[in-house]
Amino acid sequence: RRTSAEYITVDVSSFNFNNLETCNYMFNTDVYTDYIKTIILPSDPADANAPKLQKTERMFRKRVHLESIENMGLLATTTKLTSTKSMFSECNMLETIDVSSMNFSNVTDTQWMFNAAKNQTQDRLTTIYVSSDPAYAFKTVSNSGEMFANRTVLVGQANTRCDGTHNINITYARIDSNEQPGYFTDIINKPA
């Protein structure tokens, strides 16, 4: 067995995402024995700007030991983004996910985007941060099956809790409020 000393960090902070058209499978794995603990994305907003990005399918999929994606909140996309299928699928140890700079207004496929893996590391995802700007909302999704499946500790900003079985599609992919329950938290409420 590996020890915690063998967990690794993947640092792509010096990369420039300006011309990226797809991030499909960028950090994906097909096994549950990976040991990536931290991924560091570009820290310069100019480098994190991805105006041509169209797909982020399976970008971090099955990274069950991944605890942190640094600078995720800087990854800025535009209306060209159309699919985020399985983007964070089975990333059980992430406690928070910040997608506040991503524009979902033309995304059609969010299937398994945030679902947790069964019988792997314990689900720890409590908070998903998004932008309250209506232009960034999920509006055109046609495939959202099991978007939040198996998430059992996820809580929206007004205390709506996900049980991993019910209301796990696009219906609850919105900022949580007393009027409209959802599983998201407005980025303005993120601790400094």
C-alpha positions in Angstrom: 0.0 0.0 0.0 1.1 3.6 -0.7 1.5 6.0 2.2 0.4 9.6 2.4 4.0 10.6 1.7 3.5 9.3 -1.9 0.5 11.5 -2.7 1.5 13.9 -5.4 0.6 17.4 -6.7 0.1 18.1 -10.4 1.1 21.7 -11.2 -0.1 23.2 -14.5 -0.1 26.8 -13.1 2.3 27.9 -15.8 0.0 26.7 -18.6 -2.0 29.1 -20.8 -5.6 28.0 -21.5 -6.4 30.7 -24.0 -6.4 28.4 -27.1 -7.8 25.3 -25.4 -10.9 23.8 -27.2 -11.3 20.7 -25.0 -10.2 19.5 -21.6 -11.8 16.1 -22.1 -10.0 13.5 -20.0 -7.3 16.0 -19.0 -6.8 14.5 -15.5 -9.2 11.5 -15.9 -8.3 8.1 -14.7 -10.1 4.7 -15.2 -9.0 3.3 -11.9 -9.5 4.1 -8.2 -5.9 3.7 -7.2 -4.6 7.1 -8.2 -2.6 9.3 -5.8 -3.1 12.8 -7.0 -4.0 14.9 -4.0 -3.7 18.4 -5.5 -4.1 19.9 -9.0 -2.9 23.5 -9.5 -4.5 25.3 -12.4 -3.3 28.7 -13.8 -3.2 31.4 -11.1 -3.1 34.3 -13.6 -6.6 35.1 -14.7 -5.3 35.9 -18.2 -3.8 32.4 -18.5 -7.0 30.8 -16.9 -9.2 32.5 -19.5 -10.5 29.8 -21.9 -12.7 31.6 -24.5 -12.5 28.7 -27.0 -13.2 25.9 -24.5 -16.1 23.7 -25.7 -15.9 20.6 -23.6 -14.7 19.5 -20.1 -16.0 16.0 -20.2 -14.4 13.7 -17.6 -11.8 16.4 -16.8 -11.2 15.2 -13.2 -13.1 11.9 -13.3 -12.4 9.2 -10.8 -9.8 11.2 -8.9 -11.1 9.8 -5.6 -8.1 11.0 -3.6 -8.1 14.5 -5.0 -8.6 17.0 -2.2 -7.9 20.3 -3.9 -8.2 22.0 -7.3 -6.4 25.3 -6.8 -7.5 28.3 -8.9 -10.5 26.4 -10.2 -12.6 29.5 -9.7 -10.4 31.4 -12.3 -11.2 29.0 -15.2 -13.2 31.4 -17.3 -15.3 30.0 -20.1 -17.8 31.5 -22.6 -21.0 30.5 -24.3 -18.9 28.1 -26.5 -18.9 25.6 -23.6 -21.4 22.8 -24.4 -20.6 19.8 -22.3 -19.5 19.2 -18.8 -20.4 15.6 -18.6 -18.7 13.7 -15.7 -16.4 16.7 -15.1 -16.0 16.1 -11.4 -17.5 12.6 -11.4 -16.4 10.4 -8.5 -14.1 13.0 -7.0 -15.2 12.0 -3.5 -12.6 13.9 -1.4 -13.2 17.4 -2.8 -15.0 19.4 -0.1 -15.7 22.4 -2.3 -15.9 23.0 -6.0 -15.8 26.5 -7.5 -17.2 26.8 -11.0 -18.2 30.5 -10.6 -16.2 31.7 -13.7 -17.7 29.0 -16.0 -20.5 30.0 -18.3 -23.1 27.2 -18.6 -25.6 29.1 -20.7 -25.1 26.8 -23.7 -24.3 23.6 -22.0 -26.5 20.7 -23.0 -24.9 17.7 -21.2 -24.3 17.7 -17.4 -24.8 14.0 -16.9 -22.8 12.7 -13.8 -21.1 16.1 -13.5 -20.9 16.0 -9.7 -21.8 12.5 -8.9 -19.9 10.6 -6.2 -18.4 7.1 -6.4 -20.0 4.3 -4.4 -17.8 2.1 -2.2 -14.7 4.3 -2.5 -13.4 7.1 -0.3 -16.0 8.8 1.8 -18.1 11.5 0.1 -16.9 14.9 1.4 -18.4 17.4 -1.1 -20.4 20.0 0.9 -20.4 23.1 -1.3 -20.5 24.0 -5.0 -19.9 27.7 -5.7 -21.5 29.3 -8.8 -22.0 32.8 -10.2 -25.4 34.5 -9.4 -25.2 36.2 -12.8 -28.2 34.8 -14.8 -26.0 34.7 -17.9 -24.0 31.9 -16.3 -26.9 29.7 -15.4 -27.8 26.3 -16.7 -30.5 27.1 -19.4 -30.2 24.6 -22.2 -29.4 21.3 -20.6 -31.1 18.3 -22.2 -29.1 15.5 -20.5 -28.6 15.8 -16.8 -29.1 12.2 -15.5 -27.6 11.5 -12.1 -25.9 14.9 -12.0 -25.7 14.8 -8.2 -26.0 11.0 -7.7 -24.7 9.6 -4.4 -23.8 13.0 -3.0 -24.9 12.8 0.6 -23.3 15.7 2.3 -23.8 18.4 -0.3 -25.7 21.4 1.1 -27.0 24.5 -0.7 -26.6 28.0 0.8 -30.2 27.9 2.3 -29.6 24.4 3.8 -31.2 22.3 1.1 -29.5 18.9 1.5 -28.8 16.4 -1.3 -29.6 12.8 -0.3 -27.9 11.3 -3.4 -31.1 9.7 -4.7 -33.9 12.2 -5.1 -33.7 15.5 -7.1 -30.3 14.6 -8.6 -30.8 16.1 -12.1 -30.7 19.7 -13.5 -33.8 20.8 -11.5 -31.6 21.5 -8.4 -28.6 22.9 -10.3 -29.3 26.4 -9.0 -28.5 28.7 -6.1 -30.4 27.5 -3.1 -33.0 29.8 -1.6 -36.2 29.5 0.5 -38.3 30.0 -2.6 -36.4 27.6 -4.9 -34.3 24.8 -3.4 -31.0 24.0 -5.0 -27.6 22.6 -4.2 -25.5 25.6 -5.1 -24.0 28.5 -3.1 -23.5 32.0 -4.5 -19.8 32.8 -4.9 -20.3 36.0 -2.9 -20.8 33.8 0.2 -17.4 32.1 -0.2 -15.1 32.7 2.7 -12.1 34.9 1.9 
